Amino acid sequence: MKLSRFFEICCKSKDPKTRENAAYNFPCFYSIFRKIKMIDFAEHLNQLSKIEEETHTRMIVGGQIHEIFKICEQNERDPFEFIPAFQNIL
């Protein structure tokens, strides 16, 4: 569980590069830790997509849509929990 906590810390980091890396690795962490109810992946993705000054991080989040939906489909999860994050990108 230490790795999942590390990911949460990265998502909430004040360092833009750390948040960018968290966005890039989001599908991997979601795929591995999606069953852990303590992690609110939808909220983390929403936060990563909100900071308008971080255009590269937002582009990464936008590019992850297909991966996240694919993971949801494979695991019978509702992909629409991620809609607020994707709306931030539009």
N, C-alpha and C positions, 0 to 999 in steps of 0.2 A: 504493500500500500504506500510505501514511501515514494515510489515513482509517480503514482497518481497525485499525491500531494505536491510533488515537485512541479507537475504539469499545471496544477491550479495556481501555484505561486508564479509561474511563468506567465500565465494568462493575465494575472493581476499586477504584474510588474510595472514599475514606473519607467523602465527602460524600453524605448520603442523597438530596438533590435530584438530584445527578449520576447516582446509580444509578437513581433513578426515571425520569429522562429516557432512560437507556440501556434500561430495560425497555420504555418507551413506543415507542422506535424500533427495538426488537429485530427485528420482522419485516422491516423495510426492510433493515437491515444483513445479516440472514440471507439474504434474497433476493438481495442483490447479491454478498455475499462467501462464500456457502455452499461454493463450490468450492475455497476456500483451505484447505488441510489444516492450516495452522499455527494456525487459530483453532478452539478447541473450543467451539462454540456451545452444545452441551448443558451443558457445565460452567459456562459463564457464566450461562446461564438458571437453572441449579440454584443457583448462588451468589446470584443476584438474588432468588430465591424463598425463601431460607433465613432471612433476618433477620426474625424474628417481630415486632419492634418497628416495622418498616416496612410497616404494613398497606396503605398506598396502593400501594407498589411491588408488593407481593404481589397486590393486586387487579388491577393492570395486567398482571402476568404471567398471571394466571388468565384475563383477558380476551383474551389473545393466542393462546390454545390453537387456536382455529379458524383463525387466520391462519397459524400455524406449520404446522399439519397440511395446510392448503391448499397452501402452498409445497412441502412434502414430497411431496404427491401429484403436483403438476405437474412435479416434477423427479425423480420416482422415487427418493425418499430414504426411509429408514426413520424414521417419526415416533416410534417407540418409544424412540429415543435420548433423547428429552425427558421420558420418564416420571418420572424422579426429581424433576425440577422441578415437574411437575404434582402429584406426590404430596405435595410440601411444601405446596402450596396447599390441599389437601383437609383 
